[in-house]
Amino acid sequence: MVVATVVSVAIVSCKKDSESKMPENKASEMSASDINMDEYLTSFKKRLLSAQKGEEAISPEQAERDLGNLLNFDFGDANYASDVYCYDTIHVKLPLNHGLVDLSQLSITYKDAVDQVVVVFNKTDLFEKSVYAISCSFKQDTRDDVSDGIITITTRGLSSPQPSIKTGFNQTDNWHVGNGLGKCDGTCVGDDHLTMLKLVYDNTKSALSCNGRIYFTNNGTASFNSCNFPADTQTGPIYNEGYRLWYGYPSSVNTYCVSYLEMEYYLDNLKDILDNWVFIDVNQYVTRINLRLDDYNEQSVPNPLRKVVTCEFDYATVNCTNEPIAEY
């Protein structure tokens, strides 16, 4: 299936031991433009549950993709306002036969995954909760001819029946850069400019339009960092040495105060980068972000060590369906 296509971005003189990863344009066995995902997954589920041993085999890549998509089709219900996202992982096994996956074995793995998803969901303590997204990743153990699967379940919901959802920054939002050092006045320890930026981004990112139930397919993960996006010196303010996300010296992490105007600047830039620079396919959607500080070694200047913000994000294809959530 089609995954994200990357737009070229300006890479400046910052260098790191490992470069930021962006989504790759991968070849696929199917295209979202020539398949009805509801029909495909409904048909695939029937084949899966009726499969007999030795009857049909598929590649591990297709098994990973179809299992993840089917679990999202079964459980995904993403189109709600939320102020809490919970992340849980479950583990499954998938035997291989000469490098292929027997559909009957995948059926056993699928049923195991379903049972574990239900347990995780029932244990999640949120108001108006639903499964937001499920990602699936397998790694083959060549010694045992078995593939180990890690399935990540994101459950969304509300912290209270009528929560106060933060959707912007005001004059009280003056934050330390990182390390959970709180606001610049010494309050709110445990949060910092990164955690608050993520919180407001999650609460205000682009709304999904659908009259039915939304579920995601074709999940992937990618990342970028401050160095990939220098500021436009002709159009706006310049902060922290001229990048659209925070960039500075290691010593600044504990001393620099990110003002609320700078917080707004970073939020606008983060939305613009994720909405307009990372993807070409309009059906791609950012389902999760994680912001962290990383070391960078800039070779062209003395004392080259810098700190940059890295944004790791999950993305997926949006599907709108009238099919109800599967009952188990």
Steps between C-alpha positions, in 0.01 A plus 500: 500500500609855443693662781628852539702670229763743619543862400862611484593730787789738549782333691741749653845450645389308810622144511422206724635151543173366355293711265130564558274248333221612269230282347618300202309461175460123502373272228179325597281212399183710513411865464241687707374654177401169343360309798206543735664444838176397673431238235859378496524457877155340529596251230846442650350434843272230357797336326706524815246342734419217260861424397620141515860399565707499182222655294645850451821684591592867483817702555592618852470859378144447380413314821628791710310754293173306479500406869555861606238630259246239606544578870445868425192412293364291786568739787596845370266785593707817484271793428454654846644786698746367757730628769669169586670239283614173659760275336522127570694222329417133461716220359404224259684223315471406135666178372656511154531221246790548259470875547124512437198531727233231487162674513374248755788596732428869448141427602622364834720807550210729410267336756769530767550868416125565513472345846790708629366825350169444676678445833708817457196705401293382795779586744542856367341745744372789288165666439340451156797288394557335164790342313673777307759302302684169497845447350653163425867410452664158457864404525613159383715283724700302245606243761147382570331587170246704693407865483455697822224758481463819700157660479454850641150603601415869535184561700351849504255649747423772751659545842165609648141534375561870425877553474673831445679440169796728439488634144750785502760702687462818704725734699542241776660251258869576551680165517843350549630319191502143631577250777156559654624818669160668484421865448763770521354612836575157649145364495354202308811285539463182298404681181705718266470672163505165316227331703278807474564535127397137450190544718368800309590345164303187588201710606496723191631295207295483182149363553388189314184526293281190496133428564581145604781328689863587427771237506862510387698270271857483366661623820859621481757693706741775400686794654661839438679759712570869538794494260276397213303826526690829523290810557396726215683818591283704262156424643500458877672521837831327561552297815776274635760542227253497213302175479128432487525265800724551803876472438771602743792414723483218757550753781192689382268208572499585871514879466314607185142620550260434210251788507135451411552684169781260419274208600240625250773532236608137551141373500425674169820362350438147627153496345629643173784247475277200573210622285684642200861380478504135593223353283369541148213251535205686653368174646799471733443613858732543797362277774765558768803718567783475750733795561842462657840672522791341313870579468636639174861547403542796268837450335534845344528696826714487817343321798257328264268317743143628479159389623216470250135400520422170328141428403426130456154440362263223400294543186221305335238502226157626608197282425136596553257210540140426588603153619440461875775405743540124518355337810704248701 
